[in-house]
Amino acid sequence: MSASDDGSIRQWIRDGEPVGEPWRIDGAGVSSIAVCPDQTMVVSGSGDGRLRLWNVKGSSMVGNAWEGNSAPVRCLDWSPNAREIASGSQDGTIRRWNPNTGR
């Protein structure tokens, strides 16, 4: 997986070939991504301070963007049991998120 300032996320196979079309976010570059431990979901953080949850198999965003940061999201990680996501923002906060609710 890769993220880009052009607002795209892309899947790759090991030999460097892209898989399908990139996933797109309107109006914000993607500054960080993290893949769920079971590799079924990806969370992305953007320059607009929002997080977005993606279904890997369906290559689609799940629900609406999550709000709570006032600056770009710089780092993300899933808990080992995938019940929480941690985000670090340029606004100086670290937040815990429930991937089922986006809160």
All heavy atoms as an XYZ file, in Angstrom:
774
protein
N       0.866     -1.169      0.000
C       0.000      0.000      0.000
C       0.906      1.224      0.000
O       1.967      1.218      0.608
C      -0.874      0.033      1.244
C      -1.767     -1.169      1.497
S      -3.126     -1.416      0.379
C      -4.103      0.004      0.582
N       0.428      2.252     -0.668
C       1.145      3.527     -0.635
C       0.134      4.666     -0.580
O      -1.011      4.524     -1.012
C       2.053      3.681     -1.857
O       1.290      3.748     -3.050
N       0.578      5.782     -0.016
C      -0.249      6.977      0.109
C       0.450      8.124     -0.597
O       1.675      8.140     -0.711
C      -0.443      7.318      1.581
N      -0.332      9.105     -1.049
C       0.246     10.194     -1.816
C      -0.399     11.542     -1.476
O      -1.572     11.603     -1.100
C       0.063      9.912     -3.312
O       0.526     10.988     -4.084
N       0.380     12.592     -1.664
C      -0.137     13.952     -1.481
C      -1.192     14.313     -2.514
O      -1.896     15.311     -2.360
C       1.003     14.971     -1.555
C       1.810     15.025     -0.272
O       1.286     14.609      0.779
O       2.959     15.475     -0.323
N      -1.311     13.526     -3.573
C      -2.347     13.819     -4.575
C      -3.716     13.289     -4.155
O      -4.684     13.367     -4.901
C      -1.954     13.290     -5.955
C      -1.981     11.761     -6.071
O      -2.322     11.072     -5.084
O      -1.641     11.269     -7.156
N      -3.810     12.734     -2.927
C      -5.087     12.243     -2.415
C      -5.400     10.818     -2.804
O      -6.549     10.403     -2.750
N      -4.375     10.043     -3.154
C      -4.633      8.662     -3.572
C      -3.957      7.657     -2.654
O      -2.941      7.940     -2.016
C      -4.168      8.433     -5.012
O      -2.764      8.506     -5.096
N      -4.566      6.473     -2.609
C      -4.002      5.305     -1.954
C      -3.973      4.214     -3.014
O      -4.918      4.062     -3.777
C      -4.875      4.847     -0.763
C      -4.973      5.955      0.277
C      -4.334      3.555     -0.158
C      -5.996      5.684      1.354
N      -2.879      3.477     -3.043
C      -2.742      2.475     -4.089
C      -2.257      1.161     -3.491
O      -1.432      1.157     -2.601
C      -1.745      2.966     -5.132
C      -1.633      2.057     -6.323
C      -0.917      2.774     -7.445
N      -1.883      3.537     -8.208
C      -2.315      3.192     -9.417
N      -1.854      2.129    -10.006
N      -3.192      3.920    -10.046
N      -2.825      0.074     -4.021
C      -2.361     -1.274     -3.669
C      -1.336     -1.720     -4.712
O      -1.438     -1.367     -5.887
C      -3.522     -2.264     -3.691
C      -4.572     -2.023     -2.647
C      -5.616     -3.119     -2.714
O      -5.361     -4.244     -2.308
N      -6.780     -2.793     -3.236
N      -0.371     -2.513     -4.256
C       0.687     -3.015     -5.133
C       0.891     -4.500     -4.894
O       0.668     -4.989     -3.793
C       2.004     -2.302     -4.837
C       1.931     -0.829     -4.971
C       1.566      0.056     -3.995
C       2.207     -0.055     -6.124
N       1.600      1.342     -4.481
C       1.998      1.304     -5.790
C       2.610     -0.361     -7.420
C       2.180      2.336     -6.694
C       2.798      0.673     -8.318
C       2.581      2.000     -7.964
N       1.360     -5.197     -5.930
C       1.825     -6.558     -5.723
C       3.335     -6.497     -5.547
O       3.963     -5.475     -5.849
C       1.396     -7.518     -6.860
C       1.842     -7.001     -8.231
C      -0.091     -7.730     -6.843
C       1.517     -7.950     -9.368
N       3.911     -7.566     -5.070
C       5.327     -7.537     -4.684
C       6.292     -7.150     -5.787
O       7.334     -6.583     -5.529
C       5.736     -8.875     -4.100
C       5.135     -9.077     -2.758
C       5.672    -10.290     -2.096
N       5.002    -10.415     -0.816
C       5.446    -11.108      0.175
N       6.565    -11.772      0.050
N       4.780    -11.176      1.292
N       5.977     -7.459     -7.026
C       6.920     -7.124     -8.098
C       6.784     -5.673     -8.562
O       7.396     -5.270     -9.543
C       6.800     -8.094     -9.268
C       5.494     -7.966    -10.036
O       4.645     -7.140     -9.663
O       5.322     -8.704    -11.023
N       5.983     -4.873     -7.851
C       5.887     -3.446     -8.154
C       4.756     -3.047     -9.071
O       4.644     -1.890     -9.460
N       3.894     -3.978     -9.435
C       2.764     -3.663    -10.296
C       1.575     -3.191     -9.462
O       1.258     -3.789     -8.440
C       2.346     -4.893    -11.110
C       3.376     -5.344    -12.122
C       3.583     -4.336    -13.230
O       2.597     -3.761    -13.718
O       4.751     -4.124    -13.589
N       0.901     -2.117     -9.898
C      -0.281     -1.658     -9.154
C      -1.442     -2.634     -9.301
O      -1.563     -3.331    -10.302
C      -0.613     -0.319     -9.809
C       0.005     -0.370    -11.159
C       1.190     -1.280    -11.056
N      -2.298     -2.665     -8.275
C      -3.494     -3.498     -8.277
C      -4.689     -2.579     -8.459
O      -4.966     -1.739     -7.608
C      -3.638     -4.279     -6.950
C      -4.945     -5.048     -6.919
C      -2.451     -5.205     -6.738
N      -5.369     -2.713     -9.566
C      -6.566     -1.913     -9.807
C      -6.306     -0.414     -9.857
O      -5.176      0.044    -10.016
N      -7.372      0.335     -9.704
C      -7.298      1.789     -9.719
C      -6.991      2.311     -8.316
O      -7.361      1.690     -7.330
C      -8.641      2.377    -10.191
C      -8.972      2.045    -11.630
C      -7.972      2.668    -12.590
O      -7.620      3.846    -12.417
O      -7.534      1.950    -13.520
N      -6.340      3.478     -8.230
C      -6.102      4.038     -6.893
C      -7.405      4.469     -6.235
O      -8.377      4.790     -6.914
C      -5.199      5.244     -7.164
C      -5.319      5.535     -8.609
C      -5.788      4.297     -9.291
N      -7.418      4.444     -4.915
C      -8.541      4.967     -4.155
C      -8.300      6.463     -4.006
O      -7.188      6.893     -3.763
C      -8.618      4.326     -2.786
C      -8.546      2.819     -2.783
C      -8.786      1.972     -3.832
C      -8.198      1.997     -1.683
N      -8.620      0.670     -3.437
C      -8.254      0.652     -2.110
C      -7.849      2.251     -0.370
C      -7.970     -0.417     -1.285
C      -7.569      1.172      0.471
C      -7.640     -0.137      0.007
N      -9.335      7.264     -4.135
C      -9.175      8.718     -4.151
C      -9.892      9.409     -2.996
O     -10.982      9.010     -2.599
C      -9.709      9.292     -5.449
C      -8.980      8.789     -6.663
C      -8.011      9.808     -7.169
N      -7.264      9.263     -8.291
C      -5.984      9.452     -8.436
N      -5.319     10.145     -7.558
N      -5.354      8.945     -9.468
N      -9.243     10.458     -2.489
C      -9.820     11.349     -1.485
C      -9.863     12.732     -2.102
O      -8.846     13.223     -2.591
C      -8.967     11.366     -0.209
C      -8.962      9.992      0.441
C      -9.465     12.429      0.757
C      -7.994      9.876      1.592
N     -11.016     13.361     -2.092
C     -11.148     14.697     -2.667
C     -10.628     15.757     -1.709
O     -10.985     15.772     -0.535
C     -12.612     15.009     -2.990
C     -13.139     14.147     -4.124
O     -12.327     13.744     -4.976
O     -14.344     13.873     -4.148
N      -9.774     16.636     -2.212
C      -9.392     17.826     -1.484
C      -8.316     17.705     -0.430
O      -8.002     18.685      0.219
N      -7.729     16.539     -0.235
C      -6.697     16.412      0.793
C      -5.700     15.333      0.423
O      -6.082     14.273     -0.049
C      -7.330     16.076      2.137
N      -4.433     15.616      0.645
C      -3.416     14.608      0.444
C      -3.467     13.578      1.558
O      -3.901     13.867      2.674
N      -3.050     12.370      1.249
C      -3.018     11.300      2.240
C      -1.622     11.309      2.866
O      -0.630     11.101      2.181
C      -3.327      9.930      1.615
C      -3.311      8.842      2.669
C      -4.668      9.956      0.899
N      -1.570     11.569      4.167
C      -0.278     11.711      4.844
C       0.174     10.445      5.561
O       1.344     10.310      5.893
C      -0.319     12.880      5.825
O      -1.427     12.764      6.694
N      -0.743      9.520      5.833
C      -0.363      8.280      6.504
C      -1.433      7.211      6.285
O      -2.597      7.528      6.061
C      -0.162      8.511      8.004
O      -1.318      9.051      8.579
N      -1.004      5.959      6.352
C      -1.928      4.825      6.264
C      -1.448      3.735      7.209
O      -0.267      3.673      7.556
C      -2.060      4.255      4.834
C      -0.713      3.814      4.277
C      -2.748      5.234      3.913
C      -0.796      3.109      2.939
N      -2.377      2.880      7.617
C      -2.040      1.688      8.405
C      -2.998      0.574      8.012
O      -4.198      0.799      7.869
C      -2.147      1.976      9.901
N      -2.457     -0.616      7.845
C      -3.245     -1.783      7.451
C      -3.625     -2.557      8.714
O      -2.794     -2.791      9.587
C      -2.444     -2.683      6.490
C      -3.251     -3.901      6.090
C      -2.000     -1.895      5.264
N      -4.891     -2.947      8.783
C      -5.418     -3.733      9.888
C      -4.644     -5.052     10.007
O      -4.210     -5.596      8.985
C      -6.899     -3.995      9.618
S      -7.745     -4.957     10.862
N      -4.462     -5.579     11.230
C      -3.723     -6.838     11.384
C      -4.229     -7.992     10.516
O      -3.428     -8.793     10.047
C      -3.878     -7.169     12.872
C      -4.016     -5.833     13.526
C      -4.826     -5.013     12.532
N      -5.533     -8.070     10.254
C      -6.022     -9.156      9.392
C      -6.028     -8.772      7.913
O      -6.479     -9.531      7.069
C      -7.402     -9.644      9.839
C      -8.514     -8.625      9.599
O      -8.271     -7.564      8.989
O      -9.645     -8.903     10.031
N      -5.533     -7.579      7.612
C      -5.340     -7.068      6.250
C      -6.631     -6.879      5.464
O      -6.612     -6.845      4.235
C      -4.348     -7.940      5.487
C      -3.001     -7.985      6.151
C      -1.978     -8.778      5.381
O      -2.259     -9.377      4.346
N      -0.755     -8.776      5.869
N      -7.761     -6.730      6.140
C      -9.032     -6.502      5.453
C      -9.402     -5.030      5.365
O     -10.232     -4.664      4.536
C     -10.184     -7.242      6.166
O     -10.286     -6.753      7.505
C      -9.956     -8.744      6.163
N      -8.806     -4.202      6.227
C      -9.133     -2.777      6.279
C      -7.855     -1.950      6.303
O      -6.802     -2.421      6.746
C      -9.946     -2.454      7.539
C     -11.209     -3.281      7.703
S     -12.424     -2.981      6.442
C     -13.265     -1.613      7.151
N      -7.990     -0.722      5.836
C      -6.907      0.253      5.891
C      -7.490      1.531      6.458
O      -8.604      1.924      6.094
C      -6.325      0.528      4.478
C      -5.351      1.682      4.495
C      -5.665     -0.706      3.918
N      -6.755      2.183      7.336
C      -7.153      3.511      7.806
C      -6.160      4.500      7.209
O      -4.963      4.221      7.111
C      -7.201      3.593      9.355
C      -5.837      3.385      9.976
C      -7.814      4.903      9.808
N      -6.683      5.642      6.759
C      -5.820      6.674      6.205
C      -6.010      7.972      6.982
O      -7.088      8.254      7.492
C      -6.120      6.905      4.718
O      -7.417      7.445      4.538
N      -4.941      8.730      7.077
C      -4.972     10.051      7.689
C      -4.589     11.076      6.651
O      -3.722     10.822      5.796
N      -5.225     12.238      6.713
C      -5.054     13.231      5.656
C      -4.583     14.580      6.170
O      -4.647     14.867      7.371
C      -6.375     13.417      4.912
O      -6.799     12.206      4.363
N      -4.198     15.403      5.214
C      -3.790     16.763      5.519
C      -4.911     17.605      6.073
O      -4.659     18.639      6.710
N      -6.155     17.193      5.860
C      -7.295     17.939      6.397
C      -7.636     17.531      7.834
O      -8.618     17.990      8.401
C      -8.525     17.783      5.503
C      -9.038     16.359      5.385
O      -8.522     15.456      6.080
O      -9.968     16.136      4.591
N      -6.817     16.629      8.431
C      -7.023     16.207      9.800
C      -8.013     15.073      9.969
O      -8.280     14.647     11.081
N      -8.568     14.579      8.892
C      -9.578     13.518      8.967
C      -8.953     12.147      8.758
O      -7.946     12.001      8.087
C     -10.646     13.733      7.909
C     -11.438     14.987      8.119
C     -12.447     15.157      7.025
N     -13.192     16.386      7.223
C     -13.897     16.981      6.288
N     -13.961     16.440      5.082
N     -14.537     18.095      6.546
N      -9.621     11.147      9.336
C      -9.278      9.752      9.098
C     -10.379      9.136      8.260
O     -11.542      9.548      8.348
C      -9.173      8.975     10.413
C      -7.849      9.056     11.171
C      -7.608     10.435     11.713
C      -7.844      8.035     12.285
N      -9.996      8.155      7.449
C     -10.965      7.438      6.620
C     -10.658      5.954      6.705
O      -9.492      5.565      6.707
C     -10.889      7.932      5.180
C     -11.374      9.363      5.027
C     -10.980      9.955      3.680
N     -11.523     11.279      3.491
C     -10.925     12.412      3.889
N      -9.774     12.362      4.533
N     -11.484     13.590      3.649
N     -11.705      5.155      6.765
C     -11.567      3.712      6.833
C     -11.903      3.130      5.464
O     -12.889      3.536      4.839
C     -12.511      3.152      7.907
C     -12.363      1.680      8.259
C     -10.982      1.406      8.881
C     -13.460      1.264      9.229
N     -11.101      2.180      5.018
C     -11.240      1.587      3.682
C     -11.349      0.074      3.781
O     -10.634     -0.549      4.560
C     -10.023      1.933      2.829
C      -9.798      3.393      2.652
C      -9.109      4.208      3.516
C     -10.255      4.212      1.596
N      -9.111      5.490      3.024
C      -9.808      5.526      1.844
C     -10.998      3.961      0.443
C     -10.081      6.582      0.996
C     -11.262      5.026     -0.412
C     -10.799      6.313     -0.129
N     -12.198     -0.499      2.946
C     -12.324     -1.938      2.799
C     -11.375     -2.358      1.683
O     -11.523     -1.916      0.543
C     -13.771     -2.295      2.446
C     -13.972     -3.765      2.237
O     -13.280     -4.391      1.445
N     -14.939     -4.315      2.932
N     -10.404     -3.194      2.003
C      -9.393     -3.583      1.015
C     -10.019     -4.363     -0.131
O      -9.757     -4.082     -1.299
C      -8.259     -4.394      1.676
C      -7.316     -4.974      0.638
C      -7.493     -3.535      2.673
N     -10.852     -5.338      0.186
C     -11.445     -6.179     -0.857
C     -12.334     -5.372     -1.803
O     -12.303     -5.555     -3.012
C     -12.238     -7.307     -0.214
C     -12.321     -8.541     -1.060
C     -12.927     -9.676     -0.290
C     -11.972    -10.836     -0.330
N     -12.529    -12.057      0.213
N     -13.138     -4.482     -1.243
C     -14.044     -3.689     -2.059
C     -13.433     -2.417     -2.617
O     -14.048     -1.718     -3.415
N     -12.193     -2.114     -2.184
C     -11.510     -0.886     -2.622
C     -12.388      0.348     -2.443
O     -12.433      1.222     -3.295
C     -11.071     -1.003     -4.085
O     -10.216     -2.098     -4.264
N     -13.084      0.412     -1.308
C     -14.005      1.522     -1.098
C     -13.943      2.039      0.336
O     -13.598      1.295      1.261
C     -15.433      1.078     -1.414
O     -15.793     -0.010     -0.576
N     -14.305      3.303      0.488
C     -14.344      3.900      1.805
C     -15.557      3.382      2.562
O     -16.636      3.205      1.989
C     -14.395      5.426      1.688
C     -14.081      6.128      2.991
S     -13.812      7.887      2.779
C     -15.461      8.485      3.070
N     -15.381      3.160      3.863
C     -16.450      2.668      4.731
C     -16.987      3.855      5.518
O     -16.262      4.468      6.304
C     -15.919      1.589      5.698
C     -17.014      1.138      6.640
C     -15.323      0.421      4.928
N     -18.240      4.203      5.307
C     -18.847      5.306      6.048
C     -18.272      6.664      5.679
O     -17.718      6.851      4.593
N     -18.387      7.609      6.605
C     -17.902      8.972      6.403
C     -16.531      9.150      7.026
O     -16.104      8.353      7.862
C     -18.883      9.973      7.028
C     -20.223      9.947      6.356
O     -20.319      9.882      5.130
N     -21.286      9.975      7.146
N     -15.870     10.228      6.650
C     -14.581     10.560      7.252
C     -14.769     10.862      8.737
O     -15.807     11.360      9.154
C     -13.983     11.765      6.535
N     -13.755     10.526      9.527
C     -13.787     10.769     10.967
C     -13.112     12.094     11.251
O     -12.003     12.358     10.765
C     -13.062      9.679     11.719
C     -13.518      8.282     11.433
C     -14.671      7.896     10.809
C     -12.822      7.085     11.738
N     -14.744      6.533     10.733
C     -13.619      6.010     11.294
C     -11.610      6.814     12.352
C     -13.225      4.679     11.450
C     -11.222      5.496     12.515
C     -12.028      4.442     12.064
N     -13.736     12.921     12.056
C     -13.186     14.234     12.394
C     -12.791     14.291     13.853
O     -13.400     13.630     14.687
C     -14.213     15.308     12.073
C     -14.555     15.352     10.597
C     -15.495     16.485     10.228
O     -15.767     17.346     11.081
O     -15.934     16.496      9.082
N     -11.775     15.083     14.157
C     -11.339     15.235     15.533
C      -9.980     15.895     15.656
O      -9.587     16.299     16.736
N      -9.278     16.010     14.553
C      -7.970     16.668     14.557
C      -8.079     18.019     13.855
O      -8.837     18.163     12.902
C      -6.932     15.802     13.836
C      -6.731     14.466     14.500
O      -6.284     14.388     15.635
N      -7.094     13.405     13.811
N      -7.292     18.983     14.320
C      -7.321     20.308     13.699
C      -6.110     20.553     12.802
O      -5.904     21.664     12.333
C      -7.397     21.393     14.782
O      -6.269     21.314     15.635
N      -5.326     19.506     12.570
C      -4.130     19.617     11.724
C      -3.900     18.257     11.056
O      -4.564     17.268     11.402
C      -2.935     20.027     12.583
N      -2.964     18.185     10.112
C      -2.727     16.921      9.408
C      -2.420     15.751     10.340
O      -1.762     15.916     11.370
C      -1.522     17.235      8.522
C      -1.607     18.706      8.279
C      -2.138     19.280      9.562
N      -2.921     14.576      9.952
C      -2.627     13.334     10.671
C      -1.288     12.829     10.151
O      -1.114     12.638      8.953
C      -3.737     12.284     10.431
C      -3.392     10.970     11.105
C      -5.074     12.816     10.911
N      -0.344     12.621     11.052
C       1.014     12.240     10.658
C       1.344     10.768     10.866
O       2.226     10.232     10.215
C       2.038     13.096     11.407
C       1.968     14.551     11.051
C       2.342     14.730      9.613
N       2.283     16.129      9.220
C       2.161     16.539      7.990
N       2.066     15.651      7.011
N       2.104     17.807      7.701
N       0.643     10.095     11.798
C       0.937      8.682     12.015
C      -0.311      7.948     12.489
O      -1.199      8.545     13.105
C       2.082      8.498     13.006
S       1.831      9.281     14.600
N      -0.355      6.667     12.163
C      -1.497      5.804     12.490
C      -0.998      4.414     12.837
O       0.018      3.965     12.300
C      -2.432      5.669     11.281
C      -3.173      6.906     10.832
C      -3.713      6.703      9.424
C      -4.302      7.210     11.803
N      -1.746      3.730     13.692
C      -1.461      2.318     13.946
C      -2.705      1.652     14.511
O      -3.514      2.287     15.173
C      -0.303      2.144     14.917
C       0.352      0.770     14.813
O      -0.030     -0.020     13.916
O       1.244      0.488     15.618
N      -2.848      0.373     14.219
C      -3.934     -0.454     14.740
C      -3.450     -1.153     16.001
O      -2.281     -1.529     16.102
C      -4.324     -1.527     13.729
C      -5.022     -1.040     12.519
C      -4.450     -0.497     11.408
C      -6.425     -1.078     12.268
N      -5.414     -0.194     10.482
C      -6.631     -0.538     10.985
C      -7.526     -1.516     12.999
C      -7.892     -0.424     10.422
C      -8.782     -1.401     12.442
C      -8.961     -0.865     11.170
N      -4.361     -1.410     16.936
C      -4.038     -2.265     18.077
C      -3.917     -3.696     17.545
O      -4.483     -4.022     16.500
C      -5.125     -2.176     19.148
O      -6.354     -2.684     18.669
N      -3.187     -4.558     18.253
C      -3.017     -5.934     17.771
C      -4.339     -6.688     17.569
O      -4.432     -7.533     16.681
C      -2.177     -6.600     18.873
C      -1.427     -5.467     19.485
C      -2.373     -4.285     19.436
N      -5.371     -6.355     18.361
C      -6.662     -7.041     18.210
C      -7.609     -6.293     17.269
O      -8.759     -6.688     17.098
C      -7.323     -7.258     19.573
C      -7.675     -5.958     20.274
O      -7.573     -4.866     19.711
N      -8.077     -6.066     21.524
N      -7.132     -5.208     16.667
C      -7.886     -4.403     15.688
C      -9.119     -3.726     16.279
O      -9.989     -3.287     15.544
C      -8.269     -5.230     14.468
N      -9.187     -3.586     17.590
C     -10.340     -2.933     18.211
C     -10.152     -1.431     18.382
O     -11.107     -0.727     18.713
C     -10.637     -3.574     19.558
C     -11.162     -4.982     19.410
C     -11.588     -5.553     20.721
N     -12.050     -6.923     20.543
C     -12.056     -7.809     21.504
N     -11.648     -7.490     22.716
N     -12.489     -9.029     21.256
N      -8.922     -0.952     18.183
C      -8.650      0.482     18.280
C      -7.629      0.896     17.236
O      -6.814      0.092     16.795
C      -8.101      0.852     19.662
C      -9.094      0.764     20.779
C      -8.513      1.275     22.079
O      -7.373      0.900     22.416
O      -9.198      2.057     22.739
N      -7.706      2.178     16.897
C      -6.719      2.803     16.018
C      -6.164      3.997     16.772
O      -6.922      4.754     17.393
C      -7.372      3.259     14.701
C      -7.910      2.055     13.932
C      -6.386      4.059     13.858
C      -8.850      2.412     12.791
N      -4.860      4.175     16.722
C      -4.234      5.352     17.324
C      -3.785      6.280     16.206
O      -3.254      5.826     15.186
C      -3.037      4.948     18.174
N      -4.038      7.583     16.392
C      -3.581      8.573     15.416
C      -2.778      9.647     16.124
O      -3.078     10.022     17.256
C      -4.763      9.209     14.676
O      -5.530     10.033     15.543
N      -1.761     10.118     15.444
C      -0.967     11.246     15.923
C      -1.090     12.368     14.914
O      -0.940     12.167     13.712
N      -1.387     13.568     15.420
C      -1.630     14.704     14.540
C      -0.600     15.805     14.768
O      -0.031     15.939     15.858
C      -3.041     15.249     14.809
O      -3.249     16.458     14.115
N      -0.433     16.604     13.766
C       0.455     17.756     13.861
C      -0.067     18.783     14.872
O       0.676     19.652     15.310
C       0.610     18.401     12.479
C       1.732     19.394     12.387
C       1.968     19.820     10.966
O       1.811     19.039     10.032
N       2.348     21.069     10.784
N      -1.329     18.658     15.285
C      -1.865     19.563     16.309
C      -1.392     19.182     17.711
O      -1.765     19.812     18.699
C      -3.396     19.639     16.257
C      -4.111     18.321     16.575
O      -3.475     17.383     17.079
O      -5.324     18.243     16.302
N      -0.550     18.135     17.826
C       0.025     17.729     19.099
C      -0.787     16.704     19.862
O      -0.442     16.368     20.991
N      -1.854     16.182     19.251
C      -2.690     15.209     19.950
C      -2.435     13.794     19.471
O      -2.032     13.562     18.329
C      -4.194     15.508     19.750
O      -4.507     15.419     18.358
C      -4.559     16.878     20.287
N      -2.680     12.865     20.376
C      -2.746     11.446     20.048
C      -4.159     11.021     20.419
O      -4.632     11.285     21.521
C      -1.722     10.623     20.854
C      -0.304     11.071     20.492
C      -1.912      9.130     20.595
C       0.764     10.475     21.368
N      -4.849     10.411     19.478
C      -6.242     10.021     19.705
C      -6.408      8.525     19.513
O      -5.722      7.919     18.692
C      -7.163     10.761     18.744
C      -7.141     12.252     18.931
C      -8.195     12.922     18.057
N      -8.125     14.351     18.183
C      -8.710     15.067     19.141
N      -9.414     14.472     20.069
N      -8.590     16.376     19.179
N      -7.363      7.975     20.265
C      -7.761      6.582     20.104
C      -9.129      6.568     19.443
O     -10.020      7.315     19.839
C      -7.817      5.880     21.458
C      -6.453      5.699     22.055
C      -6.458      5.122     23.452
N      -7.615      4.347     23.796
C      -7.950      4.021     25.026
N      -7.198      4.418     26.038
N      -9.018      3.302     25.268
N      -9.294      5.695     18.456
C     -10.525      5.607     17.678
C     -11.057      4.184     17.714
O     -10.294      3.232     17.666
C     -10.265      5.979     16.226
C      -9.655      7.313     16.010
C      -8.320      7.617     16.057
C     -10.328      8.528     15.707
N      -8.147      8.953     15.796
C      -9.353      9.530     15.571
C     -11.672      8.862     15.524
C      -9.676     10.847     15.271
C     -11.990     10.167     15.223
C     -11.005     11.148     15.102
N     -12.368      4.066     17.711
C     -13.033      2.784     17.562
C     -13.353      2.623     16.078
O     -14.108      3.425     15.525
C     -14.324      2.764     18.388
C     -15.089      1.476     18.273
O     -15.127      0.850     17.221
N     -15.733      1.091     19.353
N     -12.790      1.621     15.407
C     -13.031      1.489     13.968
C     -14.488      1.181     13.605
O     -14.894      1.403     12.468
C     -12.112      0.362     13.532
C     -11.771     -0.363     14.770
C     -11.880      0.600     15.903
N     -15.273      0.713     14.562
C     -16.690      0.427     14.294
C     -17.557      1.676     14.315
O     -18.601      1.711     13.670
C     -17.231     -0.585     15.306
C     -16.559     -1.932     15.154
O     -16.318     -2.404     14.061
N     -16.219     -2.534     16.275
N     -17.120      2.692     15.062
C     -17.943      3.906     15.203
C     -17.282      5.162     14.651
O     -17.957      6.160     14.430
C     -18.268      4.163     16.684
O     -17.048      4.429     17.400
C     -18.988      2.980     17.295
N     -15.964      5.134     14.475
C     -15.258      6.343     14.039
C     -15.160      7.380     15.121
O     -14.904      8.557     14.868
N     -15.325      6.983     16.369
C     -15.228      7.917     17.509
C     -14.158      7.453     18.479
O     -13.828      6.335     18.565
C     -16.543      8.000     18.240
C     -17.626      8.542     17.347
C     -18.928      8.698     18.142
N     -20.032      8.994     17.274
C     -20.399     10.219     16.932
N     -19.766     11.246     17.391
N     -21.420     10.394     16.127
